[in-house]
Amino acid sequence: NRSLGFIDKTMLLCELKSVPNLKRHVQSANDAISNIDVSLSEKAKEKGINLQFKGSTEDISFEADWVMLEKAVRYVIDNAIKFSKDDGTVYIDWNKSDDEFSIKIRDEGEGIPDEWIGKIFDEFAVKDIVHHQKGQGLSLAISKHILEIHGGSISVESEQGQGSTFTLNIPIH
C-alpha cells in the first residue's frame, strides 16, 4: 500500500532526524548486498531490469546498523530501478579502501536535470503530493540521513540522457 509506505518513510525520517537509535553489530557487507539483491530482484524483473552486482571478493565486515544501511542502499537501488528505462541495467559495484566502504549504483535512466542535482536529497524537494505519496522524495533523504549518522555520505553524478551514478561512502572503524 503506497500511503502506508509513505507513512512508514515519514516516521523513519522523523526518527533519524531526532534520536537515531542505532543497533550496531559486525556483519559482512557482501552478505548485506546479497540480501538486497534477493529483496529487489523480483521488482527489477517485472520491469525487465538487469541488476548487475560486482564487488570485492574479499569478505568486507565492519560494525554498523546493518538494518538501516541495507535500507539506505535498497532505497537507492530501488530508485535506480524506478528511473531506468525498461530492459536496462542497474550496476552495483562495491569495494573497500583502507578506512572506507564504498558502493556505486549506476542506472541507465534519463539522468537528473542540473537544477535538481542539489535538491534530490532534500525531503521537501518533491513539491507534488502525488510523488510524495508514492514515497518518492523521501527515499533519498532517508538514505542520506542513514549514511550521515554512520559518519558517511552520499553523492550523485548525472548526465542528461546518460543516467545517474550514486556513490555511498561509509567509514570503517
Buried (B, 14 or more C-beta within 10 A) or exposed (E): EEEEBBEEBBEBBEEBEEEBEBEEEEBEBBBBBEBBBEEBEEBBEEBEBBBEBEBEEEEBBBEBBBEBBBBBBBBBBBBBBBBBBEEBBBBBBBBBEEEBBBBBBBBBBBBBEEEEBEBBBEBEBBEEEEEBBBBBBBBBBBBBBBBBBBEBBBEBBBEEEBBBBBBBBBEBE
